[in-house]
Amino acid sequence: MPTRIALVTGAARGIGRAIAEALAADGHAVAICDLRIDDAKEGAEAIRSNGGAAVAVEVDVTKSDSVDRGVATVEHELGPIDILVNNAGWDELHPFLETDEAFWMRVIDINYVGVLRTTSRVLPGMIERGSGRIVNIGSDAARVGSSLEAVYAGAKGGVIAFTKTVAREVATKGVTANVVCPGPTETPLLAEIVSAHESADRVIAAMTRAVPMKRLGQPGDVAAAVAFFASDRAGFITGQTLSVSGGLTMA
């Protein structure tokens, strides 16, 4: 497979970093895009030290000008973007009626509108070149609902619907668009979300019990699915939603 250029948002740590490493292992040049630029630089250096190609780029997916600058930087340093992975995300655990509009807007802006911003910037070039892979990170919360995550689940549901529609619109253009939905996955973000809850240990235990395989996912589990969708092997697969959740969602 020829070297392709991959842009991964939220790639400084957790699932995003595992995705960047998996894509680099497949021979792609990777842009690690994140607000945590020091962590992003560390991740890029780790890939380069293993013989891969990577750059770190500071990107805030909630700001269109930041996305524009970030994409321009990636294109300047690596080349036209062939693979876009929208992984940046954020949430906190709250009953819906204990949240306010400022919280709703932040969750939606990061988890859904951020996907619109990056896709609108990168997709035209893919269409022009007649080739591209878009892989959006959803959540099993969007497929079945998740207590204390009503707005997050709704935003990720929007990501799934958006991806299916884009997949239909560009199906004849050589571009595919698919979604990977992690279940509960052991990441720094999950640790932060749960640590803010007064019953953190019970929350993690409940998550683990709910998974038929009786363990939380690992970032590498999700990264493997993303790498598949980004590969030539998935060239006839588009508009699909794949759960990586140890059987939590079977649909």
Buried (B, 14 or more C-beta within 10 A) or exposed (E): EEEBBBBBBBBBBBBBBBBBBBBBBBEBBBBBBBBBBEBBBBBBEBBBEEEBBBBBBBBBBBBBEBBEBBBEBBBEEBEBBBBBBBBBBBBBBBEBEEBEEEBBEBBBBBBBBBBBBBBEBBBEBBBEBEBBBBBBBBBBBBBBEBEBBBBBBBBBBBBBEBBBEBBEEBEEBBBBBBBBBBBBBBBBBBEEBBEEBEEBEEBBEEBBEBBEEEEBBBBBBBBBBBBBBBBEEBEEEBBBBBBBBBEBBEE
